[in-house]
């Protein structure tokens, strides 16, 4: 897993929050990979909870929806190094 970073979003399938995070991830993936020099993959895990939980390499790093894509990038970068 050294050359790969896994971002996991746990939340209710098809919720606004999970959909937003998935779309943001697709928009920022290249930026994050370039900054880290590693492949970044996304895993979605369905749960009954409306408010999502974000994991980076299986460690909980954030709960809820970040303010914007830039904050999402910072959450990933600061927890993937």
KAKA-V236410 format. One record per residue. N is the residue number from 1. RES is the residue in three letters. SS is DSSP state (h for helix, s for strand, l for the rest). PHI is phi in degrees with one decimal (NA if undefined). Layout:
{{N,RES,SS,PHI} {N,RES,SS,PHI}}
This chain:
{{1,UNK,l,NA} {2,UNK,l,-62.4} {3,UNK,l,-95.6} {4,UNK,s,-142.3} {5,UNK,s,-118.4} {6,UNK,s,-108.9} {7,UNK,s,-104.1} {8,UNK,s,-116.8} {9,UNK,s,-115.0} {10,UNK,s,-107.7} {11,UNK,s,179.3} {12,UNK,l,-63.5} {13,UNK,l,-58.0} {14,UNK,l,66.4} {15,UNK,l,-77.5} {16,UNK,h,-55.0} {17,UNK,h,-64.8} {18,UNK,h,-66.5} {19,UNK,h,-60.2} {20,UNK,h,-63.2} {21,UNK,h,-62.7} {22,UNK,h,-63.6} {23,UNK,h,-63.5} {24,UNK,h,-60.5} {25,UNK,h,-57.5} {26,UNK,h,-61.9} {27,UNK,h,-74.6} {28,UNK,h,-102.0} {29,UNK,h,-51.0} {30,UNK,h,-62.6} {31,UNK,h,-63.5} {32,UNK,h,-65.7} {33,UNK,h,-62.6} {34,UNK,h,-64.6} {35,UNK,h,-68.0} {36,UNK,h,-88.7} {37,UNK,l,70.1} {38,UNK,l,-138.4} {39,UNK,s,-71.3} {40,UNK,s,-121.0} {41,UNK,s,-117.8} {42,UNK,s,-116.2} {43,UNK,s,-124.3} {44,UNK,s,-106.7} {45,UNK,s,-119.6} {46,UNK,s,-72.9} {47,UNK,l,-148.1} {48,UNK,l,-83.9} {49,UNK,l,-85.6} {50,UNK,l,-71.3} {51,UNK,l,-82.2} {52,UNK,l,-76.0} {53,UNK,s,-118.0} {54,UNK,s,-106.9} {55,UNK,s,-114.1} {56,UNK,s,-122.7} {57,UNK,l,51.4} {58,UNK,l,70.5} {59,UNK,s,-109.7} {60,UNK,s,-66.3} {61,UNK,s,-124.1} {62,UNK,s,-162.6} {63,UNK,s,-127.2} {64,UNK,l,112.6} {65,UNK,l,-109.3} {66,UNK,l,-57.2} {67,UNK,l,-60.2} {68,UNK,l,-164.7} {69,UNK,h,-61.9} {70,UNK,h,-62.0} {71,UNK,h,-66.8} {72,UNK,h,-61.2} {73,UNK,h,-58.7} {74,UNK,h,-62.1} {75,UNK,h,-59.9} {76,UNK,h,-68.1} {77,UNK,h,-60.4} {78,UNK,h,-71.2} {79,UNK,h,-108.2} {80,UNK,h,-100.1} {81,UNK,l,-87.3}}
